[in-house]
């Protein structure tokens, strides 16, 4: 008589993939290396600069600009510690199908949309501000501008917010991107007459048609669709995992020195961005300051930007005539760079990078110029047009994001011409 072998342990039941289960990758994400020591000198310099500049702005221009600078400092810390990227997220999605970064976008967008709906829907503002949604026009400028911006950020290596926090953390090549960004934004402002009459239609803001609750519900539903589709794409392509950056051990130390999970970065950025709306009445933006800085430089060199049609537009003339350190966007931009410097020094990552290959330098400048021009044509960047637009329930934000994905594909095709690599399915990380 044959005896059956003893039965082994029962296999665990197969659990269907749910909305919050991790999406598959070709291998496990590598462990994060330990953090290097604190960079004391950059930390002291950046910390003193943050304190001194905040004190000056507060005393010279009042509490409202002072609070905006503090919010910018917080944005810089959150951006660096979470390494929250838009450029890399789109590159990873298009190149190998890893949608982790894009899903972090949806968390940022959904949380921001929720806060915007509460703030704008109830008319809540500080310092006498009246919060308003960011609704961009729909037209040729939006499509061409967002496509140029997407190509530029893949060549320049960073988006608008990414450029600022990378510069703050000492990434020398991105300083070239920032210089090109300012030049492109200034060039587009100077030549405003060439593109101001491009065909365009009035903004479509959902709250004007279905109220703020309806706008919020439609936005959240659309973002859930994005999450679902990105998970299906990732499951089918089984991409490499994201790389890991140095991280502290222990939650308390990690909160101070990094690195933060993408979800934590998304939530922090949403709260801080909502703070900008509460204080100023307008959504967080980045690139209008670049046109201002470049135009101020033109004026200092003997030019007359006040005669440009761009600076004669409603609201723009007051921006050019006023102090840079009282300008909302300039304050948050400067704050991001200083805040990122503080965070990078605490994390031991602040360093100046030398020996930039000439093709990388050319790509950085060219990418910055394309982003500067694209942001002006599209009425904003990945923050002012994409994030603020979608969170405000504006159709323009969705158009910007869709076209940026297509532009990312073009940018990936151009990167090898400048010696820049793209993620590949067989890589250990993407």
PyMOL commands that set and color helices and strands:
alter all, ss='L'
color gray80, all
select helices_A, chain A and resi 40-61+63-82+87-96+100-122+140-156+160-168+172-190+192-195+207-237+251-257+262-280+288-300+305-307+310-312+316-321+324-326+328-346+358-378+382-391+395-418
alter helices_A, ss='H'
color red, helices_A
select strands_A, chain A and resi 138-139+200-201
alter strands_A, ss='S'
color yellow, strands_A
deselect
rebuild
show_as cartoon
